[in-house]
Amino acid sequence: MLRKIRRYLEILKVFTKYNLFSLLYKEINRNYISSRRGTCYLDVENQHNARKMRFAFEELGPTFVKLGQIMSKRSDILPPSYIRELANLQDRVKPLEFEQMLPSFSSLQCAIPGTQNGESEISMEQVMRYFDEFDTMPIASASIAQVYKAKLNDDKVAVKVSRPGLINKINIDLSIIEDLKPFIVRIGGFGNNIDFDEFLYEFQELLNKELDFRNEARNIKRFRENFEGIDDVNIPQVYDDYCTESVLVMEYMEGTPVKNIQDLGSEQRLKYTHMISSSYLKQVYLDGLYHADPHGGNILIQNNSIAYIDFGAIGIIDGELRRNMLNLFYGIYKKNLDIAFEAFLRIADIKKEDINVRHFKLDLDDLIAKQNYALGQRQNDSYANLALKYNLSLPSDFSTLERSLILIEGVCLELNPDFNLIDDARPLITKVLLQRYSPGRAMEYFQLEGDRYLDIFKNLPQGIDDVIETIRGYRIEKLENKTNEIKRNRMYENFTRYVFLSIILVTSAYLATRADTATNELGIAGFVVAILLFGYSFLRNA
């Protein structure tokens, strides 16, 4: 409790120092022109305020750095200037001295047989038992870990080491954020289109996964398998025996980060742009597993190839969302408003009756025009802005993917100012559609559903019998109803006939008793005819 109170005071002090309380309220609730994009002037003016938030989050430590990173994925929560500034939290964290990082190496004593010394602390000399060489100057520093260059069995390796004592501090911060949730929701003005509980859940899951490097080791293996046989994309190899929850040892990837690229000709820039965009679209639409943090520092330019690094954050797209995303992309690529409209509704899980269809289609048509004809500007945040305008709730997986596509667009635009993602998407869309409806995919689907179809065929004869019996019973029932109806009609006709004959009979008997000869004869004739008709009717119905 005392640690939590001290942390509360520390957060309050930093927020007051940067005036974040009034700043956040003012910026989040501002009515931005053109779907919160703002004008260029407003963007420049607000960049200073966004920088204050970044400084505050860096000062508050790893929990808030990660919070800022996940907020930078959500253009539906923060204005664009804040999104861009918080994205800089990736690789601008002050490194710790190597001596402060030593406790994290102690997990290697449990992972590697014969190296336990019975001590909880570990020294530099003990670290050198595991490596041939080790450079204690970090080559990268992030909020959760630092990366060092070393040699293992004459192989160049990168050693990622978590910062010590993170878990307790992060748990306290998470508890404080949970306490402040009602206040955050109110000051943020979040509507129905933002599920803040889902946002916090996603944040906690991200932290849990990134704090255990064994998750990242598995991610790397999955990506290596997906890119096996593709020569122009490299994924580092993992050294399993040296991987623990706090230490990750992997192949050191030579190359220059995209953000540091300067001396490249236009032809080379076009080539690497295509490698990056096509490989990323493959991850999204073919594999359903993509790098969720593809900024310029995590993609390396090599000799006629590229390499991805840092797989702590990945995204997974299920089959249904992937199909809907592809249909949306296909509609945009084909400039078919109706296909894109139907796909967007399925992604947002809404019906046409829930929105103004005409206005929505006009805005979606504008998005399609931008994607196909605009050059040199990012387009993928348009989806979130469109959802925000109509108060639609997009899946969190979609929001994460959108932010990743924005990062990829930014990387490609650095290499090629005329880049348009839709150009590289065209051949991939064709490939995916051919795969979706190929005989092989149909056979695979039939194999997966084989048992169910087998049960259907086994029960088919009985099912046919049931259908026949049902039809037969229906026909019999219908026939019986028709027969009863005929009987009722016949009874009514007979009753009417007998009443009519009875009237004739009574009238004829009355006329036959009259003194008038003509009337008497008419009555007798009518009486005889009535008797004959009675007899005929009786014999007919007998």
Secondary structure, 3 states (H helix, E strand, C coil): CHHHHHHHHHHHHHHHHCCHHHHHHHHHCCCCHHHHCCCHHHHHHHHHHHHHHHHHHHHHCHHHHHHHHHHCCCCCCCCHHHHHHHHHHHHCCCCCCHHHHHHHHHHHHHHCCCCCCCCCCCCHHHHCCCCCEECCCCCEECCCEEEEEEEECCEEEEEEEECCCHHHHHHHHHHHHHHCHHHHHHHHCCCCCCCHHHHHHHHHHHHHHHCCHHHHHHHHHHHHHHCCCCCCEECCCECHHHCCCCEEEEECCCCEEHHHCCCCCHHHHHHHHHHHHHHHHHHHHHHCEEECCCCCCCEEEECCEEEECCCCCEEECCHHHHHHHHHHHHHHHCCCHHHHHHHHHHHHCCCHHHCCHHHHHHHHHHHHHHHHHCCCCCCCCHHHHHHHHCCCCCCHHHHHHHHHHHHHHHHHHHHCCCCCHHHHHHHHHHHHHHHHCCHHHHHHHHHHCHHHHHHHHHCHHHHHHHHHHHHHHHHHHHHHHHHHHHHHHHHHHHHHHHHHHHHHHHHHHHHHCCCCHHHHHHHHHHHHHHHHHHHHHHHHHC
